[in-house]
């Protein structure tokens, strides 16, 4: 177990006069969707305790993102992703797995609210050809979406998912 006394974060000199003068906002143009986004590059994970509607609404106030968990009903998702009602949906990832039912549920939501701007494809182990193929098929279905995929942990797999055109963001 490490404590603060066991870890040294080595500071670097800075021009910032105080913490309040630090700006974490960044601009990105995603390689495969070609969409641009500007905000603070923090994404709440799609775990059922953090990837919630409440978290998405709160983080959107700070122009951060949230990946929703997969357990919301179609009706709840339709209400949340309605851009006229909820501007936070623009900073929120709709999460799916690899089951056919996940794609069918996404399709039902898209039919009611129009395009979903951000899609997260979440699996425990992203090191299968089936996962790579699934990510590509989602890209083919939703070419304009920002697609985040994972989970992987090696540079080689990150490269494969980005360079094959499947992903814009890779979860590590």
C-alpha positions as CSV (number, residue, x, y, z in Angstrom):
1,X,0.0,0.0,0.0
2,X,1.3,3.4,-1.0
3,X,0.6,6.6,0.9
4,X,1.3,10.2,0.0
5,X,4.7,9.9,1.8
6,X,5.7,7.1,-0.6
7,X,5.0,8.9,-3.8
8,X,6.7,12.0,-5.2
9,X,5.0,13.9,-8.0
10,X,7.9,15.8,-9.4
11,X,6.8,19.4,-10.2
12,X,7.9,21.3,-13.3
13,X,8.3,25.0,-13.6
14,X,5.2,26.8,-14.8
15,X,4.1,30.1,-16.1
16,X,0.7,29.7,-14.4
17,X,0.4,32.2,-11.6
18,X,-2.3,30.1,-9.9
19,X,-4.5,27.0,-10.4
20,X,-7.3,29.2,-11.6
21,X,-5.2,30.3,-14.6
22,X,-4.9,26.7,-15.9
23,X,-7.0,25.9,-18.9
24,X,-7.6,22.2,-19.5
25,X,-9.8,22.6,-22.6
26,X,-8.5,21.1,-25.8
27,X,-9.8,20.8,-29.4
28,X,-9.9,17.5,-31.3
29,X,-10.8,16.4,-34.8
30,X,-11.4,12.7,-34.6
31,X,-9.5,10.7,-37.3
32,X,-12.3,8.5,-38.5
33,X,-15.6,10.4,-37.9
34,X,-13.9,13.7,-38.8
35,X,-16.0,15.4,-36.2
36,X,-14.5,18.2,-34.1
37,X,-14.9,18.5,-30.4
38,X,-13.7,21.1,-27.9
39,X,-13.8,20.5,-24.1
40,X,-11.9,19.1,-21.2
41,X,-10.8,15.5,-22.1
42,X,-12.3,13.7,-19.2
43,X,-14.8,10.9,-19.7
44,X,-16.6,9.2,-16.8
45,X,-16.5,5.5,-17.2
46,X,-19.5,3.4,-18.3
47,X,-19.8,1.6,-14.9
48,X,-23.2,1.5,-13.4
49,X,-22.1,3.7,-10.5
50,X,-20.5,6.5,-12.6
51,X,-22.0,6.3,-16.1
52,X,-25.3,7.7,-15.1
53,X,-27.7,10.4,-16.5
54,X,-27.0,12.5,-13.4
55,X,-23.2,12.3,-14.0
56,X,-23.6,13.2,-17.7
57,X,-25.7,16.2,-16.9
58,X,-23.2,17.4,-14.3
59,X,-20.0,16.8,-16.3
60,X,-21.6,18.4,-19.4
61,X,-21.8,21.7,-17.4
62,X,-18.0,21.6,-17.4
63,X,-17.8,20.4,-21.0
64,X,-16.6,16.9,-20.0
65,X,-18.0,13.6,-21.2
66,X,-19.7,10.6,-19.8
67,X,-20.1,7.0,-21.2
68,X,-23.4,5.7,-20.0
69,X,-23.8,2.2,-18.5
70,X,-25.8,-0.3,-20.6
71,X,-28.7,-0.9,-18.2
72,X,-31.0,2.0,-19.1
73,X,-34.3,1.1,-20.9
74,X,-35.1,2.2,-24.4
75,X,-37.6,4.7,-23.1
76,X,-35.1,6.3,-20.7
77,X,-32.5,6.5,-23.4
78,X,-34.9,8.1,-25.9
79,X,-35.8,10.8,-23.3
80,X,-32.2,11.5,-22.4
81,X,-30.9,11.6,-26.0
82,X,-33.6,14.0,-27.2
83,X,-31.4,17.0,-28.1
84,X,-34.3,19.4,-27.7
85,X,-34.8,18.4,-24.1
86,X,-31.3,17.6,-23.0
87,X,-28.2,19.4,-24.3
88,X,-26.0,17.1,-22.1
89,X,-26.6,14.3,-24.6
90,X,-24.1,16.0,-27.0
91,X,-21.3,15.1,-24.4
92,X,-22.6,11.6,-23.7
93,X,-21.6,8.2,-25.1
94,X,-24.3,5.6,-25.7
95,X,-22.7,2.3,-24.6
96,X,-23.2,-1.0,-26.3
97,X,-21.6,-4.4,-26.1
98,X,-21.3,-7.1,-28.8
99,X,-24.8,-8.6,-28.4
100,X,-27.3,-8.3,-31.2
101,X,-29.8,-7.0,-28.7
102,X,-27.4,-4.1,-28.0
103,X,-27.4,-3.0,-31.6
104,X,-31.2,-3.5,-31.8
105,X,-31.7,-1.3,-28.8
106,X,-29.4,1.4,-30.2
107,X,-31.3,1.2,-33.5
108,X,-34.6,1.8,-31.6
109,X,-33.2,4.9,-29.9
110,X,-31.8,6.3,-33.2
111,X,-35.2,5.8,-34.9
112,X,-36.8,8.0,-32.2
113,X,-34.1,10.7,-31.7
114,X,-32.1,10.8,-34.9
115,X,-28.4,10.3,-34.9
116,X,-26.4,9.4,-31.8
117,X,-23.3,11.5,-31.9
118,X,-21.1,9.4,-29.5
119,X,-21.1,5.6,-29.3
120,X,-19.0,3.5,-26.9
121,X,-18.4,-0.2,-27.6
122,X,-17.4,-1.8,-24.3
123,X,-16.1,-5.3,-23.8
124,X,-13.8,-6.8,-21.1
125,X,-11.3,-8.1,-23.6
126,X,-10.8,-6.3,-26.9
127,X,-8.2,-8.8,-28.2
128,X,-10.5,-10.9,-30.4
129,X,-11.1,-10.8,-34.1
130,X,-14.8,-10.8,-33.4
131,X,-14.4,-7.6,-31.4
132,X,-12.5,-5.9,-34.2
133,X,-15.1,-7.0,-36.8
134,X,-17.9,-5.8,-34.5
135,X,-16.3,-2.4,-34.2
136,X,-16.0,-2.1,-37.9
137,X,-19.6,-3.1,-38.5
138,X,-20.8,-0.4,-36.0
139,X,-18.6,2.1,-37.9
140,X,-20.2,1.0,-41.1
141,X,-23.7,1.5,-39.6
142,X,-22.9,4.9,-38.0
143,X,-20.0,6.5,-40.0
144,X,-20.6,10.0,-38.6
145,X,-20.5,8.9,-35.0
146,X,-17.6,9.4,-32.7
147,X,-16.8,5.8,-31.7
148,X,-14.9,4.9,-28.5
149,X,-13.9,1.2,-28.2
150,X,-12.2,-1.0,-25.6
151,X,-10.8,-2.3,-23.5
152,X,-7.3,-2.9,-24.7
153,X,-3.9,-2.2,-23.2
154,X,-1.2,-2.4,-25.9
155,X,-0.1,0.1,-28.5
156,X,-0.5,-2.5,-31.2
157,X,-4.2,-3.0,-30.5
158,X,-4.8,0.8,-30.2
159,X,-3.2,1.2,-33.6
160,X,-5.3,-1.5,-35.2
161,X,-8.5,-0.1,-33.9
162,X,-7.7,3.5,-34.9
163,X,-6.0,2.8,-38.2
164,X,-8.6,0.3,-39.5
165,X,-11.1,3.1,-39.2
166,X,-13.2,1.5,-36.4
167,X,-12.4,3.8,-33.6
168,X,-11.9,7.5,-32.8
169,X,-11.1,6.9,-29.1
170,X,-9.7,3.7,-27.6
171,X,-10.4,2.8,-23.9
172,X,-7.3,1.6,-22.2
